[in-house]
Amino acid sequence: MSFMVLSQREVQQCIDMKQAITVMEEAFKESYLRQTILPLRTPVAVEKENALMLTMPAYLSQKNALGLKVISVFPNNTAKKKPAINGVMLLLNEETGEAQAIMEAGYLTAMRTGAVSGLATKYLAKENANEVAIIGSGVQAVTQLEAVASVRPIRNVSIWSRSFENSKRFAQKIEDKYEVECHQTIREAVKNADVICTATASTEPLICLADLKPDVHINAVGSHTRKMREINNDVMAKAVIVVDQLEAALSEAGEVISALEERCIRQEDIKELGAIVNANQTPNQKRITLFKSVGLAIQDISIAHAVYMNALKQGLGTSLSLM
């Protein structure tokens, strides 16, 4: 049995944000049409490090894409000067079950998370949105901005991070493309934003209704457990809420769980992104819209499959055998 191994550098050569958003759009359509198998991911807590390991399998029958992601989220790695997110993707041949490809997953996780926010922004944000606020300054912040700017004419970027030094470092990376301003408070960062992307590990709400424009779109992608929250319940109560998958959101999205428990929202009013994409419909753009993503394995396996197919075309990767 031989399979392809792709390094992070080779993965980066095989996907760009525009294609990643297209891949996400196709995957969410397939999911809505029940052409995927998508079990809930399995988390394993490493409490002494405030960390998680997650296993995420999926099968997309129309793409012949079968596989598994194993990802670790270790926030304390930042202080150790190591990536906070590490992992591997394993693709299997759908006809034989044999290993087809193994590739680095940290970069792809950031890409697909950004891409699904880009997809949500495409359908939910107003057409002329030109100012984005990025809350957080890690690797996810980079791909969130790249994705939003792929679907809307972004000119101005406001940044807030718990570390102002990190905010400034992020700003330096993008100041040749945008008008950039770093802020000491979240209120200042978001007050003029047409689109807000939150990518933090916060356990306390950061975004409050009084600070927002009435037609802002929010991509909330940082929190991924019941105990984590980035969005206050007063925002949840006013917003059109769209999730990547209802079952996953009810299990893992702290904002959704809290708002339901406090009766700020009703479960029947929560929409799934796949339904919106499939119907090619957009909610009322005069209201706040909020996309809450906890991350789905169909995102991982679909983007990994796209990378694999591009690698074959480009002659990239190393063939290894376990026999």
Rosetta blueprint (number, residue, H / E / L):
1 M L
2 S E
3 F E
4 M E
5 V E
6 L E
7 S L
8 Q H
9 R H
10 E H
11 V H
12 Q H
13 Q H
14 C L
15 I L
16 D L
17 M H
18 K H
19 Q H
20 A H
21 I H
22 T H
23 V H
24 M H
25 E H
26 E H
27 A H
28 F H
29 K H
30 E H
31 S H
32 Y H
33 L L
34 R L
35 Q L
36 T E
37 I E
38 L L
39 P L
40 L L
41 R L
42 T E
43 P E
44 V E
45 A E
46 V E
47 E H
48 K H
49 E H
50 N L
51 A E
52 L E
53 M E
54 L E
55 T E
56 M E
57 P E
58 A E
59 Y E
60 L E
61 S L
62 Q L
63 K L
64 N L
65 A E
66 L E
67 G E
68 L E
69 K E
70 V E
71 I E
72 S E
73 V E
74 F L
75 P H
76 N H
77 N H
78 T H
79 A H
80 K H
81 K L
82 K L
83 P L
84 A L
85 I E
86 N E
87 G E
88 V E
89 M E
90 L E
91 L E
92 L E
93 N L
94 E L
95 E L
96 T L
97 G L
98 E L
99 A E
100 Q E
101 A E
102 I E
103 M E
104 E E
105 A L
106 G H
107 Y H
108 L H
109 T H
110 A H
111 M H
112 R H
113 T H
114 G H
115 A H
116 V H
117 S H
118 G H
119 L H
120 A H
121 T H
122 K H
123 Y H
124 L H
125 A L
126 K L
127 E L
128 N L
129 A L
130 N L
131 E E
132 V E
133 A E
134 I E
135 I E
136 G L
137 S L
138 G L
139 V H
140 Q H
141 A H
142 V H
143 T H
144 Q H
145 L H
146 E H
147 A H
148 V H
149 A H
150 S H
151 V H
152 R L
153 P L
154 I L
155 R L
156 N E
157 V E
158 S E
159 I E
160 W E
161 S L
162 R L
163 S L
164 F H
165 E H
166 N H
167 S H
168 K H
169 R H
170 F H
171 A H
172 Q H
173 K H
174 I H
175 E L
176 D L
177 K L
178 Y L
179 E E
180 V E
181 E E
182 C E
183 H L
184 Q L
185 T L
186 I H
187 R H
188 E H
189 A H
190 V H
191 K L
192 N L
193 A L
194 D L
195 V E
196 I E
197 C E
198 T E
199 A L
200 T L
201 A L
202 S L
203 T L
204 E L
205 P L
206 L L
207 I E
208 C L
209 L H
210 A H
211 D H
212 L L
213 K L
214 P L
215 D L
216 V L
217 H E
218 I E
219 N E
220 A E
221 V L
222 G L
223 S L
224 H L
225 T L
226 R L
227 K L
228 M L
229 R L
230 E L
231 I E
232 N L
233 N H
234 D H
235 V H
236 M H
237 A H
238 K H
239 A L
240 V E
241 I E
242 V E
243 V E
244 D L
245 Q L
246 L H
247 E H
248 A H
249 A H
250 L H
251 S H
252 E H
253 A L
254 G H
255 E H
256 V H
257 I H
258 S H
259 A H
260 L H
261 E H
262 E L
263 R L
264 C L
265 I L
266 R L
267 Q H
268 E H
269 D H
270 I L
271 K E
272 E E
273 L H
274 G H
275 A H
276 I H
277 V H
278 N H
279 A H
280 N L
281 Q L
282 T L
283 P L
284 N L
285 Q L
286 K L
287 R L
288 I L
289 T E
290 L E
291 F E
292 K E
293 S L
294 V L
295 G L
296 L L
297 A H
298 I H
299 Q H
300 D H
301 I H
302 S H
303 I H
304 A H
305 H H
306 A H
307 V H
308 Y H
309 M H
310 N H
311 A H
312 L H
313 K H
314 Q H
315 G L
316 L L
317 G L
318 T E
319 S E
320 L E
321 S E
322 L L
323 M L
